[in-house]
Amino acid sequence: MTGMEHHGVTRLQDALNRRAFLKASAHGFGAVALASLLGAEQASARPFFAQPQHRGRAKRVIYLFQSGGPSQMDLFDPKPQLEKERGKELPPSVRGRQRITGMTSKQNSLPILPSPYKFARHGQCGMELSELLPHWSAIADDLCLIRSMHTEAINHDPAITFFQTGSQLAGRPSIGSWVSYGLGTVNSNLPAYLVLTSRPSVGSDQPLYSRLWGSGFLPTEHSGVKLRNTGDLVYFLDNPAGIDRAMRRDILDDVAKLNRQQHAVVGDPEITSRIAQYEMAFRMQASVPELGDISGEPESVLKLYGPNVTKPGSYARNCLIARRMAERDVRFIQLFHMGWDQHAKLTEALPVVCRDTEQPTAGLIHDLKQRGMLDDTLVVWGGEFGRTIYAQDPGDKAGRDHHPRCFTQVLAGAGVKAGHVHGATDDYCYNITTDPVHVHDLNATILHLMGMDHRKLTYKFQGRDYRLTDVHGELVRSILA
């Protein structure tokens, strides 16, 4: 080697060392991850909390995200007295300084549109629910309604991003990734965070993006793994022709050796994440086909989830697969269902999305309960914001616009009060009057129920400690059992 060549290699090594130092400073997690990979049965990195900080009531979360913004006054928050106000202008004293979207800002008026749906009391708790939720009447005593949710974002993308990551700007880790990072995985054959999506049976809705379940600046092994809606749940479950499982194992072992050698030189923590992901993919080849096979489910169970349960990609089937994931101790299970954005044709579109989702949701909760799993499974149901009491495009085809000022979130299961209603809104379902709950408060409470203090679940990135709730968030103690 010439002196010039030697000098070039030295400069390259110095550059690599500087890069490794900078990355290791930002991601000190890497060395711990590699040690775990080499010395433990599981291929995932050591969790942030080797043990939960306190005894969490929930071992797992099933988060049923209703993308688009369900209409609270048509489903959960009845205001029958508004019928006499039909068509009248929303009083300026009610609206105050609350901003409205560009879709209705040019309307000449904001006429009140009372709900066309009837409400009735259900269960021993007497919870009021809409006629659009007939199957929920049987689970009313298991539900906890938060009628006083509020958020800052008024448009879909920042609002969903805010719910998922605690920030309206893209790039932060999702809540499922924080749970994976905080607690690790229980089932070494499946990721800690799995995602399913579904569309309404009629129409379509706002798109979803993979960053909503991404790990942001956390190691990529904590990203949510989205399963497919058709065919195999994940790609490449079968080995290529001429490659058997033993040969695949040998190939992975050789690749892992090369990656470890590279890690020793570069020190990039993403290399350890890559090794962990390869190992998880290998084990998923055996575990995923069994997970998605519902042929052994008894007819009595299939009936709980409704007629669409055998339809691949349906919300009903995803709910059943979510229960199967919960049985296999997946930490964080998230279902995204689109179709709740009723800007027009409210009376046509809203019943459709309710038919798609309300029986499967009730069936999931009933199924978990009859298996004794609701006691340690937290179920969360809700969207990114609510809907306005005033009509958008007034007339026969009227709908409702986005409303972040007040809306309803539903919880059930581990650690929350059953048959309980928290908070209240004003006579116009426009402002919160009692016990407001912010998005950060909800996320703090979810982490608490999993055994984590949201103030201590942090990750250093670009010189500062980040957390899901940023510098905000208070436990909603009055909903805790």
C-alpha positions, 0 to 999 in steps of 0.5 A: 500500500502506498503512502497516499493509499494509506493516508486515504484509508486513514481518512476514511476510517476517521470519517467512519469513526466520527460518524459512528461517534455522532450516531452513537451519541444520538442513539446510545441504544445501539450497544445495548441492542447488540448485547441483547442480540448476542446474549438473549433468545429474543432478537429485539433490543433490550427495552427502555424499562427492564421492568414496568415502573409500576404494575400496569393493568394492561398487558397489551393495547388494541387501538381501533382508530376511526380515521376521518373523525366520527360525529360525536353528536350522532353517536355518543353525545345526544342533544335532543333539545337542538331540534327546535333550533334546526336551521338557525344560525350558530350563536356567535357566543357559542362559536367564540374565536374558534376557527373553522376550516376553509371548506365552510369559511365562505358559507353565508351562514352556519345553520344548526343541524341536529342529529336525525338519530334517536338515542336510548339508555343501555345497560345498568349504567344507563349509558346513552348511545345512538340507534346507529350502534345497536350492538353496543347496547350489549357492552354499554356496561363495559365502556368508558366514554370520554365526551370531553376530548379536544385537540389543536389540529383542524385538518386530517393529516396533522390531526392524525399525526398528532394523535399518533406521535404527539406532534402535528409535524411528521417524523416523531415516533408513533405511540405503538413504537414508544410502547415497543421501545419502552417495554419490548416484546413478549412474543419473540415470533411476532413484532411488538407492534402490528398494524391493519388497515381497512376501507369502508364497504362503500366509498373511500376516505383520506389516505393513510401513511406508513409514517403514522406507525413509523418509529421516527428517530427510535431504532427502526425495529420499533416501527409498526409492521403493517400486515396486508389486506389481501393474500398473505399477511406479509410478503415473501412468507415462502422461500424461493425455489430451491431454498429450504428453511435450514438453508435460509437459516445459514444465509441469515447467520452469514449475513449477521456475521457480516453486519456485526463486523460492519458494526464493529467498524462503523458503530451504527446502531441501525445495523443492530436493528437490521439484524433484529429485523432479519431475525424477526422476518425469519421467525414470522415466516412460521408464525404469521400463516398460523396467525391469519388462519381463522378456519379453526374459529368456531361459528359462534365466534365468527357470528360475534364479528358480523357477516364480513368477518370472512372477507379479507381486508374487512374491519370485521376480519381485522378485529378477529385477527386483532384478538388472535394477536392479543392471544399471542401477546402482541404489545400494541395492535392498531387497526385503522378504518377509513370512512368517517369523513362525512362532509356531505350526505351525512344520513347516507354515509354515516350509517354505512361506516357504522354498519361496517364497524359497530358490530365487529367492535362490540364482538371484539370486546365481547370475545375478549371478555368471554376469554378473560382477556378484557381484564388485561387488554386496553381497547381504545376507539376513536378518531382524530377529531369530532364534527360540527353541529352546524351543517356544511353545504346546507340542504338535503345532502348536508354533512358536518365539518371538522371539529377539534374543540370537543369530541368523544373517545371510547375506552374499555378493559384493563384499568378503566372504569366500566359503564362510566361517562367522563366530561360534558359538552355544552348544549350545542355540542360545541364546547367542553363544559366539564373535565376536558381531556387533551390528546396528550392526557389520553396518551399519558393515561394509555402509557400509565395503564401499560405500566409506564410514566410518560414523563420518564419514557424518553429518548435523546435525539439531536441534543434533547430528550423527547417523549410522546407527550412532549412537555405536556400530559396529565393522567386522567385519574377519574377514569381509572378503575 
